[in-house]
Structures are given as structure tokens and as C-alpha cells.
Amino acid sequence: MSRATIRRNVHFLDGENDEILGFWQNGLVSWSQIAEWMHITITLPSVEYAVFRCLESGNPENPATNHGPSINLSGNNNAIDPGYYVVLSANGEPLDIPITEERAIPRSVSHNLSNPDPRIVAFRQRVRERDDCCVVTGILAEGDYDFFEAAHIFPLAHLDLWRSGQWSQKIEDDFPDVGASKIHSIQNGILLTQNAHTLFDKYKIAIDPDDNFKIISFVKDRLGLDGRYMIQSNYPQHYQPLRSLLKYHFRMAVLCNMKARGPEYDWDEDIPPGMDSVAEISNSKEGKLRFELVMAERLNTLID
């Protein structure tokens, strides 16, 4: 029997009583949504497995034999109750549940830095003018952006993946100064408060464009964001955040948070003033990867 060590209140077990998936339910995630999340994380066709509620109180010992009837997932908009569930074959037999090896792309928290590059300056100014509020909290900027940051939906540190994924071909923005790759297009940006930006970069919140741009919090929702909807301006469509980019970020958030081990890149961002930030990052958990991401983000502003 194995259990995830991260904080969750919904647990999905297999027939061997090992936790394979899970998340934090803030109250609004439905079974139809979890069906989509399982489609992302489980490599079996959905017709080959079913979900059952564990009947034992507390942490189950025999979920494969002590469970209720199968739960209909498709089209089921009922909210999931916190607790333990077991994933078995459609007829209730133990089944090997293969979990995808696909991993969320690592990203560091990219708070705005003073950068004279005209593409960064234009990106920041255009996102501010279009949104003029945090698109997830609804807090108005009203021209004062000290508390706000223009966030890249697709991280600048992964310019190579942006290019190989041919994302520039999906950008319709006709503004001239967006860079050769178009990664600095307004369609790859949203305005967020600093704390919302941190949650977005760490995959703790995401926006689901397939559910009317609903905001999902994958952790305990201390900011009251779960279930809100992204605020959209009245700008023309070719200047709006690109739907497919938000969907890609949402997929990464599901991969990061649903798997049994939980978030793979949950670094401590609290570096006290006066500390050597480079040394702190380099000596942190997976410091080499984290340092490479920070450097790649900075360098990619120069080579795009």
C-alpha cells in the first residue's frame, strides 16, 4: 500500500491499494471533469476501467473488494465528494492502470524584471492595456501596475519547445514587434497579480478553455479563485489569449498535480532580501534544472 505524501482530499487507488491519482477538491470539480483528467493521465481507453467509491471508513485496506457500484463519469456534473475511490476494470476486477509518462514541462516563477528589450516592453504594455485587471482575481489595476505582472502563458524558458511545437503558426496577432518566434505576442500573455502569477507558474491554478475558461485551483484555494471565470476584454479575437495555449497550460497542470507523486517542480520561491539569489537557486532541490530555467528565460529574450 502506498499513498501520496502531498496534501489531498480525493484519492484514486488501484486494485493493489496503491494511490495512482488524486487532487485537492475545493468543491466544484465534477465527475465529467475528472473523466477528462483521467483521459490525460491514464493511457488505457476509458471503456476499459471504471471508478468505484471505497466503502471503508478512513484509509482503505481492501478497496478492490470493499467498494460501491461503479460511478458514471461521462456527463456527470455532480461534484466529487472528498474521499477514497478505486479504479478497477469495468466489471470490478483488479486491473493494471498504466499512468502516462508524459511530464509537465518545468517552469520557474518569472516575476517581471526591468528589461529594456523592446519586445518585452511592448508585451508588458499591450497586456496591461488589454486586460487592465488580473484576469483570475478580477482586481482592477486602474493604471497602477505595481501589484500586477504580464505573464507568459507558454514559458519563455522553453523557446525551443515553442518552436518545435510550431506555436507561431497559431498566433494571429499582427503587431510587428513580437519577435521572430512570436512568443511575445499578446496572445501568449495574461495580466495577473503577483500571487496569482506565482500560482499560475507553479501549475497550482489553471484556466480550462473547454469549460468556459473556468479557473481550477489544484491546491487548497486560499484566494477564492476556484470556480471563477477568466475575465476577457472586448478586444478583437486575434488579440485575445490563445485558447490552445491556455489548454496546453491546463494539460500541464493536470499532469503536474494529478499523478500520485504530485507536483514535480514545487520549489521554494521565498528568497529573503540580501540573499544571493543565484546561490539560493543553485543549492535548492533540483537546483541545476531550476538555474537552467532561469538562465534560459533571460537568454531567450536576447536570441528570439
Buried (B, 14 or more C-beta within 10 A) or exposed (E): EEBBEBEBBBBBBBBEBBBBBBBBBBEBBBBBBBBBBBBBBBEBEBEEBBBBBBBEEEEBEEBBEEBEEBBEBEEBEEBBEEBBBBBBBEEBEBBEBEBEEEEBBBBBBBEBEEBEEEBBBBBBEBBBEBBBBBBBBEBEBEEEBEEBBBBBBBBBBBBEEBBEBEBBEBBBBEBEEBBEBBBBBBBBBBBBBBEBBBBBBBBBBBBBBEBEBBBBBBBEBEBEBBBBBBBEBEEEEBBBBBBBBBBBBBBBBBBBBBBBEBBBBBBEBEBEEEEEEEEBBEEBEEBEBBBBBBBBBBEBBEEB
